Amino acid sequence: MQFYCFIQGKGYIACRDRAYNINETCFFIPDFDKQKYAIHAAASEDLEFVRFDIDMLPSDWLALEDTHYLTPWFKSFSACEPYDQTCKGPHTKSYMVLNGRIMARILCGICVSIGEGTKEKGHPSVDQWNVTLPGSDFTLYVENEEVHHGPLEVSYVKAGLDHGLIAEPGKKVAYIWFEHFVEERQIDVQNYTDNGAKYGHN
């Protein structure tokens, strides 16, 4: 499976039945190998994006067959739902892009703040990638290490490691977080049938 994060620039995605305009941060999952698609940058524009390629296990395909978004799937930043977490400052805003496990083992969101950020205990079940957005100027902390992040950079946090993304006063934290569950989703295959009967999973 492929998951696109369009970060900067304008353009469009052409699919068989429709096209999607890229005029802000947005996200796209193609219709796997069933439908061709093409990505076009607008004239005189550089279109910046990150593509995640997800290796799908047999249990992932079974979970996807049970519940999934219809593809091709497209979502713009302005359509993302806001949410809150206790690990984030009062002026930090978070937005959900892709809810967990509805597309196998991936989930995604956006975090934006000025002079704040996040301080999080390690997530024992998910690896995390951070893709910085335009205007970013913050420090990533992972355990006892730290590194500065500017716009259009990517970092990786292994499952279980404490981490934080903190900006100095007046500086901006802006990033896409993309997470992947490290444990295989356990499917009770014997309870799964081709006629769509229910099957158990963790």
PyMOL commands that set and color helices and strands:
alter all, ss='L'
color gray80, all
select helices_A, chain A and resi 58-66+77-79+189-191
alter helices_A, ss='H'
color red, helices_A
select strands_A, chain A and resi 2-8+11-14+19-22+26-29+38-41+48-53+73-76+81-83+93-98+106-114+117-120+126-132+138-142+145-149+154-157+163-166+172-181
alter strands_A, ss='S'
color yellow, strands_A
deselect
rebuild
show_as cartoon
